[in-house]
Structures are given as structure tokens and as C-alpha cells.
Amino acid sequence: MYQHVVLAEAYGSLLWAPEVPCVIVRFHGFINLIQCQHLMEQALDLYAAHTQEAGLTGVVMDSRQLSALPVAAHLWLANTWNSQAYAAGVRYIRFVTPENIFGQIALKLYQAKASLAVTPALAITVHATLSEALLAQGKHAALH
């Protein structure tokens, strides 16, 4: 499956997968709050650029290489980014399970914070592989 790299940084990258269609956010190791904000804001810009033509409803988070997120990043994601994403039309976030325990803890903390947030709820699912997450997103996109 073709994935066009739109942004590549040491801490993460953004990809566009037109066949699904979806935006993929790929985390690389530890990511601090400023890096998280930059990557996720760019993801929303990419999402907005393609949503009309492709009928997007979700974002895939490839967190296999994620090692940690600071608490401030969890709070920003759950309380700020999720609201912005919902306003932009995102309804689904599909995570790929992190390979290490620290990334798994970071994902669980994000899920817990997101479930407590006052903002509209995004459907969050976790998948064992990137292929599974893309397949789930592709099936949902085909329904809309």
C-alpha cells in the first residue's frame, strides 16, 4: 500500500495513504509536548486538506515505536487536540499497539485521560498491526 511521507522529523512523521484513505501519524521514540503539538497540529492540517475529496473520518496513529509521552502531552491531546479533531470531522482514532511497555503505558494513559475529557468523544481502537488499523479505517471509510 502506497504511503506518501508528508512530514518527517526525528520524533515522528505524517503520511498520507490515499488508498485507505487516511492520515497516518507515526511516532518515533520519546516525544515531548512541543513536538507532540507540532506533529498533531500538522496532522489536522493534512486531514483538513483531504477531508472533502476523500470523505475522511479517522486518523491512524502508528505508535509502534512510541516510547513515552509526558503528562502535559497527554492532557493536551485529551483536552485540546481531541476537541480540534472532532471539530475537523475526526470521529475515529485507530492506534497500533506500541512495541515496548513504556509506549503501552503512554497509550493507556492517553485513553484514560481522553475518556475523562469533557470534549466530544472520539472512538478509540487499538490494533495489533498497522495493516489491521488501516483495514479497519478503510472499511469504515467505504461505508461513508
N, C-alpha and C positions, 0 to 999 in steps of 0.2 A: 504494500500500500504506500502510495506516494505521500510524503510529509515534507512540506516546504518550510525551511527554517526562516522565520521572520526576524527573530532577535536571538542573539547568542551572547551570553555573559558567563563569567566564571561560576556564578551561583545558580544559573538557570537559563532556560531558553523557552521561546514560544514557537510553536509550529502550527501550520495550517494544514489540515487533512481534508482536501476537497471531496474525496470520495465518500466520506462518512456522512455529512460534513461536520467538522468541529474544530475548535481551537484546542490545542494541547499545551498545557503548561508543564514543563519538565524542570524539576528541582534537582540541583547538584550539590549535595553535601549540606553544610550548615548555611542558613540564610538569615541575615539579620533583618530588623524591622524595615530599614530604608530600602534594602534590596527586595524584600517581600513586597513592599508597597509599589516599587517601580515595576517589578515583574507583573504583578496582578493588575495594576492600572493599565499597563500596556496590553495585557490580555483582554481587558474590557474594550479597549480601543479597537483591537483586532476583531473581537466579537461583533462590535457595532458596525465595523466596516463590511462584514459579511452577512449579517443577520437578515437583511432584506432579500438578498439574492438567494440565500441558502436555506432560509427558514430555520435558523439555529434555535435550539432550546437548552443546550447544555455545554459544559466545559469538561474536558478530561484532564485530570491532574495526575501526571506521571510522577509519582513520588517514590519510585523505587530507590533512588539514590539520596533521598532526603535523610539527613542525619539529625537535624534539630531545628526548632523554631523557638525564639524567645517568647516569653509570656506576652509581651507587648504586641508581637505579631499575631498571636492567637486572638487577642482581644480586638485588634484592628480588623482582622479577617472576619470575625464573627459579628462585630458591631457596625463596621463601616463598609467593608468590601461586599459583604453579602447583601446589604441593602442596595448598594450601587448595582450589583449584578442583577438583582431581582428587578430593579427599575429598568435595566437594559434588556430584560427579557429572558435572562437565565433562569431556568427552573430546576435543572439537574446538574449536580457535580458528581462526576464519577472518578474516584480515586483508584490508583493502582497501589496495592499494598507495599509499603516500604520494606526494603530487604533487611534493615537492621532494627534492633529493638528501640533505639532512640528515635528513629523515624516513625516507628509504630506508635510509640508513646506520644509523639507530636501529633500524629493523626487523631488519636483518641482524644487528646486534649482539645483539638480544634472541634471535633464532633460534639464534645460535651459543651464547649462554650457556644457553639452555633445552636445547639438545642435549647439553651437558656436565653438566647438573644431575643430582644423584643421585636426585631425586624421580621418581615415575612419569611417563612421557612422555605429553604431550598431543599429539594430531595437529594440526600447524600447517600451514595452507594460506594461500596469498596469491592474491588475486583482483584483476583489473584494475578492477572496478567494485563498488559496493555491491550493485547488482542481482544480479551473479554470486555474491557471497558469500551473500546472502540466499537465492538459489535453491539453492545447494549445501546450505545449512543446512536449508532446507525439505524438500529431497529426502531428506536423511538423517533428519530428524525423522519423515517419513512412513513410513520403514522400521521405526521403533521404536514 
